[in-house]
Amino acid sequence: MVLRRWIIRWAGYLLGLLVVANVAPEVVRFAEPSLAVPAALIMMVVDVTLKPVLYLIALPFSLITMGIFSLCINAWMLMLSAGLLPGFEISGFWGALLASLFILLISRIVRSLFRLEKKEIS
């Protein structure tokens, strides 16, 4: 069950990266299209390992900005992922912010299609 969640999460990031790279090639660029596969894996590992720590550190800023600062953290995680993989480029912070919003939206849609979103307690 856990492996299924990881695969679906990775597929969401992969689909999001591919969509953003095709819709806005000036924002997200791959030297080769096949680099999207390891890029999605790196994004997933960075999200699982570093993002929770950064969210905890940035909690005061997120509270002050009512959660908007978390979008900046997402953009930085995308830029970090691009920095870890040669051939994967992001056009800058604003491009990363825009791309992270699209990737977030697409990955949420993929996860909801496979019912991986957290169930609400009623």
PEQUI-V408264 format. One line per field, one symbol per residue. ss: DSSP state (H for helix, E for strand, - for the rest). phi: phi as a letter, one per 40 degrees, with the letter a starting at -180 (. if undefined). psi: psi as a letter, one per 20 degrees, with the letter a starting at -180 (. if undefined). A space follows every 10 residues. Layout:
ss: ???
phi: ???
psi: ???
//
This chain:
ss: -HHHHHHHHH HHHHHHHHHH HHH----EEE ----HHHHHH HHHHHHHHH- HHHHHHH-HH HHHH----HH HHHHHHHHHH HHHH---EEE --HHHHHHHH HHHHHHHHHH HHH------- --
phi: .ccccccccc cccccccccc cccbcccbbb cbdccccccc ccdccccccc dcccccccdd cccccfgccc cccccccccc ccccbcgbbb cicccccccc cccccccccc ccccfccccc cb
psi: gghgggghgg hggggggggg hhgmiigpqp hqhiihghgh gggggghhgh ghghgghjgg hhggjkihhh hhggghhghg ghhiopioqp iaghghgggh gggggghhgg hhhjliqppq p.
//
